[in-house]
Amino acid sequence: MTSSPIGAAPNGAVLIDGGAHHVRAGFAGEKGPRLDVPALVGRPRHRGIAMAAGMKEYETGEEALVKQGMLSVSAPIHNGEVVRWDDMERYWTQLIFSELQVVPENHSFITTQPVNASARQKERTLELFMETFNAHSLFCGTSQVLSLYAYGLTTGLVVDSGKERTIAVPVHEGYPLGRHAVVSPIAGGALTHHLYQQLRHEGFSLGTEAEQVVLNHAKEELCFVRPSPSVRKAREERRMQHTQRYQHYAAAAAASAGLLLQGSATNSGANPNAAALAAAAAAAAAGQVVDPEDAEEDVAEEYFCLPDGQQVPLRDQKWQTPEVLFDFTQYDPANAARYEPSAKVYTEMGDVYQPAMAKGISWLPFAAIHKCEAALRPQLLRNIVLAGGTMGLRGARQRLEEEVAELYRGNLLSANEGAGVSAIKVHDIPRREYSAWLGGSMLARTSMFPHLVVTRQEYEEEGTHVAHCKFL
């Protein structure tokens, strides 16, 4: 009988991917997380009355969201960091014992942490799982690295956009290059707020929490990203050329048809076929031709319903809202400098590169890659991957790829690098918001996973400091 590796748990691994908006949890080896619940903890506003009415001391997840009118609701995670440890302990307790119904002593646990997570967070997480939950073993993985694993890669550039922030993180052979990461506060929450501001100017009041949830869902379902301005300009020029060429040919056809009509009238009266030809040619000459490939995205008016049944129309807001993601200064034009990315890229002459296009999410991976060694850049440019729910907007992948190529083309370090533009590739997978969870599930099934976890024996011998050796 073969013995299991020292870090292997009897009943496999439990994965918990926690973010500021939602927490996903489930078991390694399954197709996806079993739970996807709001990252909320709520306490009764009037504790005495609540206890007399038989309410719980606190609610978590969906229950906290549904009962938020009676509760003081807060999120224990902000920008990937745990800011309320008491609430985080309550949340995990409910998740592990009531929702997943597992015995921690028999399972390894995988939790996620942001790149450049504080030493305190790593130590406190390890202490909580070992002392409070008595877990068999624990591994804290960097969420961006796990997202890259979900694509089957160990080296690449991860663009992760969630609710509270967007971050571009280079990863080399499974190690996050945190010092080269580039961050922006413009993310899903900012887009929802921008859409709220647009609708408020049109007379719609969507201030309650329930209405904000519906608004966020409408943003995800109805909004889309248009092609980059340069691509739209090229399409418009191509469309005008096609129209002019067609009008020229149509005018020539109309003139020929007119001569045919004159000849027919002279000889034997009007020719009905010739008359029809002339009418069709004249109509074509007066019209415009639109190539289907060059047609703009559909901006037909669509509606979403509020909890009270009121219908709210969206038209231009469907494409205007995501534009904030590609031009950060549009979020608050009065304080544009506050949201412009601070990361700088230098030209071959040592000058600060100022692109012709607006700086937005496309600048983050471009700047992060240029912080890395030159030999690593081509591989990173070929393997840009998306993570987080905000990047699920229709057209986001194509726009990001177009603009990164445009930025790269505008700052070529040498003429020989021109060929590298065609190698730029942005990868995407369905349900990219689950990418960190899926990557953790893949990692848990590898032979090296038992050697990555902190076991109970290691914790008892070395204490919380072991986290700095294993949770990179």
Secondary structure, DSSP 8 states (H G I E B T S, - for coil): -----TT--TT-EEEEEE-SSEEEEEETTSSS-SEEEE--EEEESSHHHHHHTT--S-EEHHHHHHTTTTEEEE-SEETTEE--HHHHHHHHHIIIIIIS---GGG-EEEEEE-TT--HHHHHHHHHIIIIIS--SEEEEEEHHHHHHHHTT-SSEEEEEE-SS-EEEEEEETTEE-GGG-EEES-SHHHHHHHHHHHHHHTT----SHHHHHHHHHHHHHH-B----HHHHHHHHHHHHHHHHHHHHHHHHHHHHHHHHHHHHHHHHS--HHHHHHHHHHHHHHHS----GGG-------EEEE-TTS-EEEESTHHHHHHHHHH-GGGS-GGGHHHHS-----B-TTS-B---SS--STTHHHHHHHHHS-TTTHHHHHHTEEEESGGGGSBTHHHHHHHHHHHHHHHT-SSGGGGGGGGG--EE--TTGGGHHHHHHHHHHTSTTHHHHSEEHHHHHHHGGGGHHHH--
